[in-house]
């Protein structure tokens, strides 16, 4: 009997030794795979940055032993969140500037800028995030106070959407602007024959181009600071919409030395040097970097009345907005991008801008296709134009928090009828059967939970409005989660490698405190990330996490 027991024990040890080894095993979890069937699993094994197996806790632990094993304590696990439209580098830059978000008056902006200047005494003074729509008088600011406080130091403060800025006289002088003049796609605003300092759309670049470029040391800080904050909210891939090729080269350098771990889908800006660079080099594709698209700008923003509308603004009948370039430019760019087999992604806010770009897309693409050309924002669309998305397989890339940020004043800008075609996410989704979701940060906050909340609940954090904003265009929770994961990956031609937790895909995932598919409204808003993994590597862990881990 003793000999028999010894043989059994030996066989058990031999079997255990032969059990396949995984780098990581997650078990006792509620894993939303976001596969085609939207299956839910309990465990998964990871090896060399990819998913080996997904299944029940009993089966996975029986099949694999893990170098690291994590008991998720029943918490929900999701594919790493993908922000389909953001400004990763721009967000990092904003962290080095005065934060003007959620200011309630121009006076509060001045106070924040003054305080920031004390700790940043040299060079240009920059800031971003003010929104006059949040102020009692809702009027654009003027530069007099900035001139008084900073007579010899250039100041440039961006509106939250990046489509308007206020500059002091020192900044205007540095740009050689002494009086207003006409320019395509922009305004240099005067009042009573004097410059107010307000710059709209293309006028902003006249001054911003004079801000000294960042050096490599600062660029590294910009990217790594942005990465740290994004990992903390569960983001594992970000579409950076509109960079020059020099920034891409620096991103490649940081990813090569493994300090920049974030996966990035980069769209190069509409600029001849960027076209020449990528057409010559060809699409760039690594596990963490994908560059195969160009970002084109059709018009400005609704908040600064630069969005191009077919009829005048309801609250300013003398203005209809404007295109940032003439139609010929957009036609030529579309043909050029198509000939070289790249993706075209065009910022279009107003109904006129959307119609113009959609017609060009349809003409160039010639019907259904798999080129996945995108309209970024697709914010205001005439009811007769929605079909132009489906007819040429054009992807509407939208940002749900824009709806809940703009809902207080959108009807003032558009009127009660026209606004029904704005922020129409469900109607847009129905055109192709899927829709990628993003934030447009730093215009909005980086947290994907706010995207999920705005897409499904369509209220602000104070439960306004009662019943939700234009709920006929709310997405279901499953649609919203797909929009933040697999559909966002699909918009980047990356659905075969990420966006769902399936065998063979990258082990990019996030463990949340609350299950967003079952959580209350408040739990969604207050949700915390416990852990974020990229390529099977833990890149973030909150202090609230107390997992049962075995090394």
N, C-alpha and C positions, 0 to 999 in steps of 0.2 A: 504493500500500500504506500509506504514512504517513497519507494522508487517511482511509483506511478505519479504521486503528487509532485515529485521533483521534475519528472518529465513534462507534466502539465505546466508547471511554473516556467520551465525552460522554453517551452513552445510559446507561452505568453510573452516572455521577454523578447524572443526572436521576432514574433509578430509585431511587437511594439517598435522594435528597431527598424523593421521594414516599412513601417507606416510612412507614407510620403511626408516630407518636411515642408511646411509653409513658413514664410517669414512672419505672417500675421494671421491669426484667427480671431474673428469677431463672432461672439455667440450670445445667446439670450437677448436677442435684439428684435425689433420690428423693422425689417428692412424693406423699404419701398424700392423695388427694383426698377420701376418705371419702364419695364419692357412692354412689348406689344399688348400683353394681357393684363398689365398693371399688377403682376403677381407680388405677393408679400412673402418674404422668407424670414428665417430666424438667425441664420449664420452665413458667413462666407470666409473663404480662405484666400490669402493673397501671397503671391510669389513673384519676385523680380518686378514689382510695381504693377502687376496685373492680377485680375481676379481668376483664381484657379477653379473655384466651385462656389455655388450658392445653394443653400438648402436648409434643412432643419438643423437645430443645434446638435441633436443626437447623431445625425448622419455625418455632418461636417467634422465633429470632434472624433468620431470613430474613424473617419478616413484620413484625417490629417493631424499631425502634431505641429504646433506653432512655436517658433522661436519666441514670439510674443503672443500671448493670448489675452483677450480683453472681454470681460463680462460686461455687456452693455446695460445690465440691470433693467432690461425691458424697454429701454429708450428707443426712440425712432431714429432710423438711419436712412439717409437720402443720398442720391448721387450728388457730388459736389455741385454747388449752384454756379450757373453760368450767366454772367451779365451780358446780354446780347447787344447792348449799346451803352458805352460809358467812355470816360476820358481818364484812363488810368494815370498817364503821365501828368495830365492837367490837374487831377485830384492831388497827386503828390506835390505839384507846384503850389496848389492852394493851401497846403499844410504849412508852407513856408511864408505865406502872406497873411495879412489881416483877415480874420474870419468875420464877414459881415452878414452872415445868414441870420434870419429871424430877428433882424433889427426892426424896431417898431416906429422909427422916425429917422429923419436925416440927422438930427442932433445925436442920436445914439450911434449912427455910423461915424460921425465926427469923433465922438468919445472913444470908440474902439480904435480908430485909426491913430488918434493921438497917443493912446496907451501903447499900441504896437510900435509906434515910432520911437518911443523911449527905449525899447529893448532892441530895436533894429535901426540904429542911428545913421547908417550909411547907405548911399545909393538911392535908386528909385524906391519910392514907397508905393507898394501895390496891395490890393485887397480884392476880395470877391464875395458876392453873395447878397448884396442889397436888392430889395424888390419894393418899388414904390407902391405896388398894389397892397402891401401890408401896412402902409402908413395911413394916418387919418385923412390927409388931403389927397392921397393917391397921385401927387404931382411929381414929375421928374425933378431931381435936384439941380442946382446950379453951383458954380465953382467959387463964389465969393469967399466963403468961409475957408476953403482950402487955400486960396490965394493969401488970405490973411495969416493963417497958421504956418504955411510952408511956402514963403515967397521965393525961396531959392532952391527948393528941392522938388523934383518932378513927382507928381502923384497921379496914379491911374487906378481907378476903382471900378471893377467890372460888375455889371448887373448879374444876377444869379444865373441867367440863361446864357451869358457870354456874348449876347448880341447887342449890348449897349454898354457904354462906360462913361464915367465922368472924369475929366482930366482938369488939373489946375493949369494956370497960365504958364508955369515953368515947363510942364510937360508939352503943352501946345507949342511953345516956343522951340523946344527941342525938336519937334516934328516940323517946324517951319510953317505952322498954321497961324496966320495972322487975321484971317477973315474967312467967312463961309464961302464955299464954292460948290458947284455941282459935280457929283461923281456918281458913277453907276452903282446901284445897289447899296447906297448909304446916305446918311445925312450928317452934316456938321451944323448943329442947331444954333441959331441966333435968336436973340430977343431984343427988340428996339435997336437993331443995328450992332449989337455986341455979342461976342461969343459967350455962350452959357457954359461951355465945357462939356456939354452933352454930345456924345458921338454915337451914331446908330450904325450897326452892321459894318459895311466895308470901311466906314470912316474910322472905326476903332483901330484897324490895322495901321493906319497912318501914324498913330502914336505908339501902339504896342510894339511895332517893329523897331522902335528906338530904345526899348528896354534892353539892356545888355544881355546877351545869351548866357545860359548857365554853363559853368565849367564842369568837368567830369566829376569832381568831388561832390558838387551840389546835385548833379544829375543822379549820382548813385544814391544820395540821401533821399531825393525825391522818389525814386522807384522803390527803395526798400521800405521807406515809411508808408507808402501806399500799400505795398504788399502786406505789411504787418497788420494794418487795419482791415484789409480785405479778407485775409485769412480768418481774422477774429469774428467775421460775420458769415463765414462758410462759403465764400467765393473761391473757386478753384480755377476758373477760366474767365477771362475778361476780354471783350471786344473793345479795343482802343480805337476809337473812330476819328481818324484824321491826324496822322503824324507824318513828319518828313523822314526820308530814308536815313538821315544821319542818326535820328533817334533809334531807328531799328538796329543800326549797327552797334550802338551802345548797349541796347537790350541784349543782342546776341553775345556781346562780351560778358555781360553780367550773368547770363544764363550758362555760358561756357564755364565760368569759374564757380558755378553752382550756388551763388549768393542770391540770384533771382530765380525762385522756384515757381512762381506764378506762370500758368499757361496763358499765353496771349494770342489773340487773333487781331492782327493789326491791319487797319485800312490806311493806305497812304493818301495824303491829301491831294486834291486836284491841283497839280502843279507840274509844269513841264519837266523839271529836274527829277521828280518822282516817277513820272511816266518813263523817262529815258532810263532811269536806274533799273526799274523792275522789268521793263520789256527786254533789256539787255541781259540782266541776271536770270530772269525767270522766277517763277513762284518759289517762295522760301517755305520749306516745310520740315520741321523737326518735331519731336514729341511735345515741345513746350512753346514753339513759335510757328505761326502760320501767317504768311503774308501773300495774299492772292487777290486783294480787293482794293478798290479806290473809293474814297469818300468825296462826294461832290455836294456842293451847297446850292440849293435852288433859291431859298429865300431866308428871311430872318425869323424872328420869334413873335408869337402872339402878344406876349406881355409888353413888348416894346413897340408894338404895332408895325413890325417889319415883315410879318408874315404876309405873303402875297394873296390877296382875296379877289374874287371875281367882282364883288360889289363892295362899296366903302364900308369901313368900320361903323357899326351902329352907334358907338359913342364918340366917333370923330369922322363925320361925313366927308371931310376934305381929304381923308387918307384911305388908301387901299393897300398899302404896303408895296413891295417891289421884289422883282427877281434880282438876284445878286450878279447875274451875268445875262447876256442876251440869249435868246433861244438857239441861235446858231452855235454858240459855244457848247451848249448841252448836247446838241445833235452831233457835233463833231467829236466830242468826248465819248459819247455813247458808241459811236461807230468804231472809234479807235480801240476802246476797251473790248468791244465784242470781237474785233478782228484778231486781237491778241489773246482771246479766250480768258479774260479775267472777269471778276465780279464787279458790278457797279452798284454802289450804295449811295443813294441820294437823300440828303436832308430836305424834306418838304413838309411844311407846316400848313400853309393856307390852301384853300380849295383850288385857287388858280394855279399855284405852284404844283400841287399834286396832279391836277389835270394835265398840265403842260408836260411834266416828266413822264407820267403814265402813257401819254400818247407817243412820246419819243420811244419809250421802252417797247411798246407794242409794235411800233413801226420797225425798229431795229431787230427785235427778237423774232417777230413774225409768227407769233402763236405760242402754243404750249411748248415747254422746254424744261431742261434741268440745269439752267445756268444760275438760278437762284438770285437773280438781281433783286435788290432790296430798295424799298422806300423807308428811310429812317424817319420815324415819328408818325407819318400818315395821320396827322392830327386833326385836320378839318378836310372832309371829303364830301363833295356834292353827291347826293343820292344817285344821280345818273352815272357816276363814275366808279362806283365800287366794283362793277363787273370788269373794269380794266385791270384789276389785280389778277383775277382768275384767268382772263383770256390770254395773258402772256406769262402765267405762273410767277407773277411778281410777289415777293414776300413783304408783307407789312411788318416792320420791326418797331414795336411800340413800347412805351414806358408808362405803365399804369399809374404811377404816382404823379405823373403830369395831370391826370384827370382830377385827382383829389387836391392837388395844389392850385389848379386853375379854376375849379368849379365855383369859387366865390365870385369871380368876375368874368368868366368866359361868355356868359349870356349877354353881358354888357357890351362886350366886343363884337359878338356875332349876331345877336338877336335871338329870339326864342325858337325860330324855325331853323335857321342855319346851324345852331348849336347841336341839333339832333344828329347831325352827321359828324360830330366831333367826339373823339375818344371812344369811337364805336368799335371796341375790340372784338366783340362777338361777331358783329357783321363782317369785320375784316377777316377774322379767323375762318369764317365759312367759305371764303373765296377759294382757299387752297386746302382747307381742312386742318391747318396748323398755323401757329403764330409764335414767334420768338419774343421773349420779354426781357426788358432791361430797365435801367434807371436813369441813364444820362448823367450819372454823377460826374462832377460835383454840383451839377445843377440841382439834383435831388440828393438825398442821403444814400449811402452805399448799402444799407441793410436790405437783403432780399426779403425779409419778413414784411417790410413795408410794401414791396412789390406784390407779394402774395395777398396781403390785406386789401390793397387798393384794387387789385384785379377781381377779387371775389366779393368783398364786402362793400367797396366803393363808398367809404365814409372816412372822415378824419378821426384822429385819436379821441376826440370829444364826442363821438357818436353822431356827428352831423354829416349829412342831413338825415332826418328821420326817414327810414326806408331805403336809404342809399341814393347815390347820384346816377341818374339815367340807368337804372338797374337792368333795363332790357339789353344792355350791352355788357353785363357782368359775365365773367368766365366762371365755370365750375372749379372746384378745388383741384380736381384731376387735371383739367386743362391748364390751370395756372402752374401747377407743379411741372407738367410737361413743358410749358413755355419757358420755365426757368432751368430746364435740364436738357432733355432729349431734343426738343424743338429748337432750342437755342444752339445746340450742337449741330443740328441739321442745317441751320441757317449758315453755318461755317463749313459745311461739307465734312463734318467731323462725327457724324452720328454712329459710325462704325467703330469708333475708338473711345467714345466717352458719352456722357449724357444719361446712361442707365447702368445699373449694376448687374452686368451679365458676364459670363465667362469669356475671357480674352480681352476685355476692355480694361482701360486704366483704372487702378484702384483709387479713384478720387471720390471721397465721400465725406459726409458730415453727420455728426451725432448731435441731435437737438434735445433740449430739456423737455419741450412739449411737442407732441405729435400734431403738426399743423392740420392734418386731415381730420382730426377729431377735436381740436382745441377750441375753446371759446374765443370770442373776438379779442378780449383782453389778453388771453394767454398767447395769442399770435403776436400781438404788439410787444409783449414783454418777453418773448421767447429768447433764450440764450443758446449760443453754440457751446456744446461741451467739448467737442474735439473736431478738428478739421484735418483730413488726410489728403495728400497729393502724392500719387504714385506709390501708395502704400506707406508713405512716410508721414508721421504726425508733425504737422507744421503749426498747429495751435492747440492749446488745451487751457480751458478756463480753470480758475482756482476752485470753482464750485464742483468740478468733477471729482468724484471719489470712486474710480473704477476698481474692480477687483482684477488686477493685472498680474500675470505670472511671466517672468522673464526667463 
